[in-house]
Amino acid sequence: MTEKSGTVVEGIVETVKTIVYALLIAGVVRTLFFQPFWIPSGSMKDTLLIGDFLFVNKMAYGYSSYSCPFSLCPIDGRIFGREPERGDVVVFRHPVNGQDFIKRVVGLPGDTVQMRSGQLFINGSPVPQVADGTYVEAYEPQGPVGSRPVCVEGIPPLGSACTKEKSVETLPNGVQHSVLNANDGRFDNTGVFSVPEDQYFFVGDNRDNSTDSRERPEFGGVGFVPFENLIGRADRVMFSSAGRSLFFVWTWRPDRFFKKIE
């Protein structure tokens, strides 16, 4: 082997080692600290928009088997567990279909939760809502999936205004956040849900366009979510794009870069 060919081989080996180290570091960071998450639907508008990109804080609630990619962590239950606070925006593993969802915690273990005429009741008391104008967007396909928003107007012409009533909701612990209402949906009135021990009740902020704990998994909903299914807390939007591709620079939303999630 010549000196030149030996140098080439050494260069290839160093490159492979660098790639392996980078993958190992990325795997450790993703498993223990932060997991990237992209918002595919409008269920959390206007807190989160389709095309928002964020990192989920996996240290917030400790670790379970779902903390590793493909649920490969050999953890029984949860270690270093810390319970979520009411109002946290959380990424969790669906109890049945295995997909990752993002919603807001409204019901803690031992709580009762109910919807009456679109208003949330926790432990029998109404959660106050104060009108905050309207939320307006274009009625058009949104994001790579091409889903269309739910509107007060029903199904307006493509490109026209799609509106929703906007309110500020104040949870019992003082956490305030926006909620949207478009119509009298089938989950605006529910029975009373009693949240079991070590489980949580989640609802989307876009109340008429959210698959959440108000419907049981066997009927297409989420139901109660076990503590071990929580993956992490969403704290901040890092990047946001309204287009079908990240390369469509003109669809970027700079005002949402590094935006705190409330």
N, C-alpha and C positions, 0 to 999 in steps of 0.2 A: 504494500500500500504506500503510495506516495505521500509526501508531507501535505500536499494540497488536498488529496482525497480524505486524509485523516482530519484535516481542519473542517471539511464539509460535514463529515460524520459527527464531529464534536458539536458543530453548530446545530445540526438536526436534533441531536440528543438534548442540547440545552433548550432548544425551542419546545420540544415535547415536554421536558421537565417544567418549563414555565407554564405551559398550558395546563398540565396536571395540577400544579400548585394553585393556579388561578381557579380551576374548577373546584378544588378542595376548599379553598377559602370561600368561594361563592356558596358552596354547599353548606358550610358551617354558618355563614351569615344568614342564609335563608332559613336554616333549621332553627337557629337559636335566637336570632335577633329580629330580622325584618323579612317579610314576604311581599313581593310585588303583587298588586291587584289592580285590574282594570275594570271599570264600571261598564257593564254591557247593557243595562236596562235603566228605565226611568223611575224605578220604584222608590228611590230616595231623593227625588227632586223636591225642592231646589237646593237641598243640602249637598247632594252629589248629582252630577250630570253625566249622561252617557258620554264616554270618552275621557272621563277623569282617570288619571293614573296616580296611584298612591302606594305607599309602603305600610304594611300592617305591622304594628308593634307586637311581636310575639312574646315579649317579656312581660306584658301587662298582666296576664292571667296565669302565668306558668306554662307548663308543657304537658301534652298528652300524646297519644299515638298519632293524632292528627297534626301534630306540629312538624312532622317530617313529610317530605314529598312521598306521595302514594301511601301515606299512613303507615310508614315502615318503622316508626320509633317503637322500640320494645318497652313501652310504658304501660303499666296497668293503672288505669284511672288517671290521676293528674299529680304532678310534682311541682313544688314551689307555687302552688295554686293561690291566686288572689281573686276574689270575687269581683265581677264587673259592677260598676255603679249604674244606677238607673239613668238612662239617657245616653250611655255610651253607644257609639256606632261600632258594630262588631262584625267581623268576618267569622263565619262558622260553617261547619260541615253539616249539610242537610242530613237529618236523622235516617232517611230512607234511601234517597237516590244518589248520595255521595257527592253532590255538587257543592261548590263553595258559594254561600250567600252572604250578602251584607245588608244588615237591618239595624234598627235601634232597639235597645233593651228598654222595655217599659214595665215588664212584670218580673219581680224577683221571687225566689222560693217562698211560698206561704201567702203570696198576694192573691187577690181576686181581680180579674180584669174583665171589662165588658165595654162594648160600644153601644151607645144609644144615640140615634139620630146623628151619627157622625162624630159624636163627642166621646172621648175616652174617659172611662170611669175606673179608678184604681181603689180597691178596698172600699167600694161603695160611694166614694166621693168623686165628683166631676173634676176633671183636669181642665183648668181654665184655658180658654182660647180667646185671643184678642184679634179682631180683624186687622189685616195689614195689607189691604189693597188687593191687587190681582197679579197673577203671574202670567205673562204673555210670551208665547213662542210661536214659531211658524209651524203650521201643520204640514209636515213633510217627513219622509223617511230619515231616521236619525242613526248615525254611527254605522259601523260595518254590518250590523245585523239588519238595519233598515226598518226598525220598528217605528210605529207612528204613535204620537201622544194621545192621551185621553183628554177630551175637551168639554167645556160647558156647552159648546155649540154642537156637540155630537160628532158628526163627521163633516167638517167644513171642506170647501174646495182646497185642493193642494196649493200650498203657498200662502194661504190666508192665515189670519190670526187664530190661534188656539189659546183660550184663556182658562184659568182656574182661579178659584177663590183662594186667597192666601191668608193664613193666620199665624200668630205666634202662640205656641203652646208652652205652658209652664208646668213641668212635672213636679211632684211633691217635694223633691230635694232642691228645687230652684232652678234646675237646668231648663233653659229656654231654647226652642228651635222652631223652624218654620214647618208648617204642614200645609198641604194642598188638597183642595176638594173640587171635583169636577161635576159630580152628580150624586144622586141618591143610590149608592152602590149596594150590592147585596150583603156586604160586610159592614155597612154603617149601623146595623142593628144585629147584635149577637146575644147569645146566652152568656151566662157568667162562667168564666174560665177560672178554675182554681189551680194555681201553679204548684206543681209537686216539689218536693225537696230535691235540691241539686239540679233543678231545671229552670229554664228562663222563657219568657214570653217576648217575642219580637214583632215589631210592626214597622212597615215602611212609612216614610214621611209623606209620600205621594199616595194618600190613603186609598184612592179608587183605582190605583194601578200597581198594586203590590201583592205578591204571593207571600204570605207570612203566617204567623201563629194563629191567625183568626180562622184558619181552615186546617183540618187534620190532614196528615200526609196521605192517607189512603184515598182522599178526595182531591189530591193535587196540591195541597198546602204544605205547611211546615210543621204545625203543631208545636208542642213544647220541645225545647232544645236542651239536651243534657249538658252539664257543665263541661264534660270532657270533650264535647264537640266544638267548643270555642277555640278559634285559632289565634285571634289577636284583635287589638283595638285599632281602629282607623283614626289617626290623629291629624293628618295634614295631606292635602292634595299636592302632589309634586309637579304634575304636568297635566295639561288638558287640551284635547283636540276635538272639534265637532265634526270632523270629516271622516270619510271612510278609510283614510290611510294617514299614518303619521307623517308621510312625506308631503301632504297637502298643507304647506306652511301657512297658507292664507286662512286655514280653518283653526289654527291654534288660538287658545284663549289665554293670553298673557296675564289677564287680571285674576286668573285662578291658580297661577303658578305659586306654590308654597302657601296656599290658602289654608288656614286652620279650619278643621271640621268641628262644628258646634251642633 
